[in-house]
Amino acid sequence: MLAILGGTGPEGKGLALRLALAGETPILGSRDAARGASVAEELAQSASGITIEGSDNAGAVAAADVVFLAFPYEGQRPVLEDLGQALKGKIVVSVIAPMKFERGKGASAVEVEAGSAAQEAQDMLSDSQVVAAFQNASAEELLDPGVTMAGDVVVCSDHPEAKKLVIGLANKIKDLRGVDGGGLANAKYVEQITPLLVNINRIYKIHASIKIVGIE
């Protein structure tokens, strides 16, 4: 079972929809269980033949083996401090790309002392297997089942089996491809591509993605 914390936000909802279309049954985690259930019901009606459940964050974590973190970076420390014990032994997938927006300058990366949001999460969750993935996926495109996703999902982790599992989940989403990005230290570079893509999107009025060429 998959849980998505921050599941009522755009990125979380988009991931839930695409994973449900790929045959999974994700649980949307929210600070409020009623909101989680309401958003899940609404999202499940956006495409036929899918199942999406909703809960509060604690309930979602308890029901899942794989937990996605899909909320803004500012919420990471308080959420993980609250749920750290419940996340022991689980695969934790960080979708977080720390960034800020300045008027006239666009988006820029936020420096994280640990190196990346994913590395900070691993430092806080020593008994979990943290994987970084999906930071570059457009929330708007994920949320529109009529849009064909394109590009690669770079997956980084120090836990080979967990990384393999998340690469497999990426491959289940039509037209996306999971790419092994090496150890978790490389998550920094993947996270920092996100503000670059945001700025490219603003300039060209598109939804840019990344593609690694040369891999068969």
Secondary structure, DSSP 8 states (H G I E B T S, - for coil): -EEEETTTSHHHHHHHHHHHHTT--EEEEESSHHHHHHHHHHHHTTSTT---EEEEHHHHHHH-SEEEE-S-GGGHHHHHHHHTTTTTTSEEEE----EEEETTTEEEE---TTSSHHHHHHHH-TTSEEEE--TTS-HHHHT-TTS---EEEEEEES-HHHHHHHHHHHHHSTTEEEEE--SGGGHHHHHHHHHHHHHHHHHHTS------TT--
